[in-house]
Amino acid sequence: MKEKRKSRRLPVKINLTISDLFNQDNSSIKDLDSNIEVINVSKNGIGFVSECVLPDNFYFNAEIELDCVSSTIYTVVKIIRSQVIDKDNYMYGAVFDDISSENAEILEKFSSAVNSDCE
């Protein structure tokens, strides 16, 4: 089966907290305090799991620490898809919104480090 993704997903285990969501219509959801576990990252976005139901096409600010390359990415992430895993957990796909060239370079280094068996 041919891969349809723009870039390879790399497995990670990173915990984040979402406190605010917003969309382009200036609607927002405040004070969520939703814990999420990022399970994969690529040059284009992240996959994550949460106990909260989060709406598609909403954005949040993310600070993603990539220990393998000792770097942190600060970016805006847009939720583009969701899927029910079980009655308590939901899987989400999200893309980086307008990622900087510096962050793209960090992701490239991370990809190389993971390919070199960095743990």
Phi and psi in degrees as GROMACS dihedral restraints (atoms count N, CA, C in turn):
[ dihedral_restraints ]
;  ai    aj    ak    al  type     phi  dphi    fc
    3     4     5     6     1   -78.3    20    10
    4     5     6     7     1   135.1    20    10
    6     7     8     9     1   -69.4    20    10
    7     8     9    10     1   130.0    20    10
    9    10    11    12     1  -102.1    20    10
   10    11    12    13     1    -9.0    20    10
   12    13    14    15     1   -75.0    20    10
   13    14    15    16     1   152.3    20    10
   15    16    17    18     1   -69.7    20    10
   16    17    18    19     1   -33.4    20    10
   18    19    20    21     1  -148.9    20    10
   19    20    21    22     1   156.8    20    10
   21    22    23    24     1   -67.7    20    10
   22    23    24    25     1   136.7    20    10
   24    25    26    27     1   -84.2    20    10
   25    26    27    28     1   134.7    20    10
   27    28    29    30     1  -111.9    20    10
   28    29    30    31     1   129.7    20    10
   30    31    32    33     1   -68.5    20    10
   31    32    33    34     1   137.7    20    10
   33    34    35    36     1  -145.1    20    10
   34    35    36    37     1   170.4    20    10
   36    37    38    39     1  -139.5    20    10
   37    38    39    40     1    95.8    20    10
   39    40    41    42     1  -128.5    20    10
   40    41    42    43     1   131.6    20    10
   42    43    44    45     1  -100.2    20    10
   43    44    45    46     1   133.7    20    10
   45    46    47    48     1  -131.0    20    10
   46    47    48    49     1   165.7    20    10
   48    49    50    51     1  -126.6    20    10
   49    50    51    52     1   129.4    20    10
   51    52    53    54     1   -98.8    20    10
   52    53    54    55     1   124.1    20    10
   54    55    56    57     1  -106.4    20    10
   55    56    57    58     1   -32.0    20    10
   57    58    59    60     1  -135.7    20    10
   58    59    60    61     1   140.4    20    10
   60    61    62    63     1  -118.2    20    10
   61    62    63    64     1   149.6    20    10
   63    64    65    66     1  -147.6    20    10
   64    65    66    67     1   159.5    20    10
   66    67    68    69     1  -129.7    20    10
   67    68    69    70     1  -179.8    20    10
   69    70    71    72     1   -73.5    20    10
   70    71    72    73     1   -12.2    20    10
   72    73    74    75     1   -88.2    20    10
   73    74    75    76     1    11.3    20    10
   75    76    77    78     1    65.9    20    10
   76    77    78    79     1    17.2    20    10
   78    79    80    81     1   -80.0    20    10
   79    80    81    82     1   150.9    20    10
   81    82    83    84     1  -148.1    20    10
   82    83    84    85     1   159.1    20    10
   84    85    86    87     1  -123.3    20    10
   85    86    87    88     1   117.3    20    10
   87    88    89    90     1  -104.6    20    10
   88    89    90    91     1   157.4    20    10
   90    91    92    93     1    53.6    20    10
   91    92    93    94     1    45.3    20    10
   93    94    95    96     1   -69.3    20    10
   94    95    96    97     1   -45.4    20    10
   96    97    98    99     1    51.2    20    10
   97    98    99   100     1    49.1    20    10
   99   100   101   102     1   -96.1    20    10
  100   101   102   103     1   120.3    20    10
  102   103   104   105     1   -80.3    20    10
  103   104   105   106     1   137.5    20    10
  105   106   107   108     1  -130.6    20    10
  106   107   108   109     1   152.9    20    10
  108   109   110   111     1  -116.8    20    10
  109   110   111   112     1   114.1    20    10
  111   112   113   114     1   -75.0    20    10
  112   113   114   115     1   125.3    20    10
  114   115   116   117     1  -108.2    20    10
  115   116   117   118     1   -17.7    20    10
  117   118   119   120     1  -155.5    20    10
  118   119   120   121     1   155.8    20    10
  120   121   122   123     1  -138.9    20    10
  121   122   123   124     1   146.5    20    10
  123   124   125   126     1  -137.6    20    10
  124   125   126   127     1  -178.9    20    10
  126   127   128   129     1   -66.5    20    10
  127   128   129   130     1   -18.0    20    10
  129   130   131   132     1  -106.2    20    10
  130   131   132   133     1   -17.8    20    10
  132   133   134   135     1   176.2    20    10
  133   134   135   136     1  -162.0    20    10
  135   136   137   138     1  -135.4    20    10
  136   137   138   139     1   156.9    20    10
  138   139   140   141     1  -114.6    20    10
  139   140   141   142     1   137.7    20    10
  141   142   143   144     1  -148.2    20    10
  142   143   144   145     1   162.5    20    10
  144   145   146   147     1  -119.2    20    10
  145   146   147   148     1   141.3    20    10
  147   148   149   150     1  -146.0    20    10
  148   149   150   151     1   155.7    20    10
  150   151   152   153     1   -83.8    20    10
  151   152   153   154     1   -14.7    20    10
  153   154   155   156     1   -89.0    20    10
  154   155   156   157     1   146.9    20    10
  156   157   158   159     1   -83.8    20    10
  157   158   159   160     1   118.2    20    10
  159   160   161   162     1  -116.6    20    10
  160   161   162   163     1   138.2    20    10
  162   163   164   165     1   -77.4    20    10
  163   164   165   166     1   143.0    20    10
  165   166   167   168     1   -65.6    20    10
  166   167   168   169     1   156.4    20    10
  168   169   170   171     1    65.3    20    10
  169   170   171   172     1    22.3    20    10
  171   172   173   174     1  -108.9    20    10
  172   173   174   175     1   155.5    20    10
  174   175   176   177     1  -115.5    20    10
  175   176   177   178     1   157.4    20    10
  177   178   179   180     1  -149.1    20    10
  178   179   180   181     1   156.1    20    10
  180   181   182   183     1   -83.6    20    10
  181   182   183   184     1   134.9    20    10
  183   184   185   186     1  -127.0    20    10
  184   185   186   187     1   142.1    20    10
  186   187   188   189     1  -121.2    20    10
  187   188   189   190     1   106.4    20    10
  189   190   191   192     1  -112.2    20    10
  190   191   192   193     1   114.0    20    10
  192   193   194   195     1   -89.2    20    10
  193   194   195   196     1   123.3    20    10
  195   196   197   198     1  -108.4    20    10
  196   197   198   199     1    91.3    20    10
  198   199   200   201     1   -56.5    20    10
  199   200   201   202     1   -36.2    20    10
  201   202   203   204     1   -58.2    20    10
  202   203   204   205     1   -30.2    20    10
  204   205   206   207     1  -118.0    20    10
  205   206   207   208     1    11.0    20    10
  207   208   209   210     1    49.0    20    10
  208   209   210   211     1    48.4    20    10
  210   211   212   213     1  -137.3    20    10
  211   212   213   214     1   157.1    20    10
  213   214   215   216     1  -124.7    20    10
  214   215   216   217     1   135.8    20    10
  216   217   218   219     1  -104.5    20    10
  217   218   219   220     1   129.9    20    10
  219   220   221   222     1  -112.5    20    10
  220   221   222   223     1   118.2    20    10
  222   223   224   225     1  -156.3    20    10
  223   224   225   226     1   169.3    20    10
  225   226   227   228     1   -99.1    20    10
  226   227   228   229     1   136.4    20    10
  228   229   230   231     1  -120.6    20    10
  229   230   231   232     1   136.8    20    10
  231   232   233   234     1  -111.1    20    10
  232   233   234   235     1   125.7    20    10
  234   235   236   237     1   -75.3    20    10
  235   236   237   238     1   123.3    20    10
  237   238   239   240     1  -114.8    20    10
  238   239   240   241     1   -17.6    20    10
  240   241   242   243     1  -156.5    20    10
  241   242   243   244     1   156.0    20    10
  243   244   245   246     1  -142.9    20    10
  244   245   246   247     1   156.4    20    10
  246   247   248   249     1  -151.6    20    10
  247   248   249   250     1   136.9    20    10
  249   250   251   252     1   -75.0    20    10
  250   251   252   253     1   128.0    20    10
  252   253   254   255     1   -92.3    20    10
  253   254   255   256     1   -51.8    20    10
  255   256   257   258     1  -155.0    20    10
  256   257   258   259     1  -170.9    20    10
  258   259   260   261     1   -66.4    20    10
  259   260   261   262     1   -15.0    20    10
  261   262   263   264     1  -116.6    20    10
  262   263   264   265     1    -4.7    20    10
  264   265   266   267     1  -137.8    20    10
  265   266   267   268     1   145.6    20    10
  267   268   269   270     1  -131.5    20    10
  268   269   270   271     1   141.3    20    10
  270   271   272   273     1  -102.0    20    10
  271   272   273   274     1   137.3    20    10
  273   274   275   276     1  -128.1    20    10
  274   275   276   277     1   148.9    20    10
  276   277   278   279     1  -116.1    20    10
  277   278   279   280     1   136.6    20    10
  279   280   281   282     1  -141.8    20    10
  280   281   282   283     1   149.2    20    10
  282   283   284   285     1  -112.9    20    10
  283   284   285   286     1   150.2    20    10
  285   286   287   288     1   -73.2    20    10
  286   287   288   289     1   132.4    20    10
  288   289   290   291     1   -97.0    20    10
  289   290   291   292     1   109.5    20    10
  291   292   293   294     1    57.6    20    10
  292   293   294   295     1    59.1    20    10
  294   295   296   297     1   -70.7    20    10
  295   296   297   298     1   139.5    20    10
  297   298   299   300     1   -72.3    20    10
  298   299   300   301     1   160.8    20    10
  300   301   302   303     1   -65.2    20    10
  301   302   303   304     1   -33.1    20    10
  303   304   305   306     1   -64.0    20    10
  304   305   306   307     1   -43.8    20    10
  306   307   308   309     1   -67.6    20    10
  307   308   309   310     1   -36.8    20    10
  309   310   311   312     1   -62.0    20    10
  310   311   312   313     1   -38.3    20    10
  312   313   314   315     1   -67.2    20    10
  313   314   315   316     1   -40.5    20    10
  315   316   317   318     1   -60.8    20    10
  316   317   318   319     1   -43.8    20    10
  318   319   320   321     1   -64.1    20    10
  319   320   321   322     1   -36.6    20    10
  321   322   323   324     1   -64.9    20    10
  322   323   324   325     1   -43.7    20    10
  324   325   326   327     1   -63.2    20    10
  325   326   327   328     1   -40.4    20    10
  327   328   329   330     1   -61.9    20    10
  328   329   330   331     1   -44.5    20    10
  330   331   332   333     1   -59.7    20    10
  331   332   333   334     1   -43.6    20    10
  333   334   335   336     1   -65.7    20    10
  334   335   336   337     1   -40.2    20    10
  336   337   338   339     1   -66.0    20    10
  337   338   339   340     1   -41.6    20    10
  339   340   341   342     1   -64.9    20    10
  340   341   342   343     1   -38.9    20    10
  342   343   344   345     1   -65.6    20    10
  343   344   345   346     1   -20.3    20    10
  345   346   347   348     1   -97.3    20    10
  346   347   348   349     1    20.5    20    10
  348   349   350   351     1    64.1    20    10
  349   350   351   352     1    39.9    20    10
  351   352   353   354     1   -73.4    20    10
  352   353   354   355     1   132.8    20    10
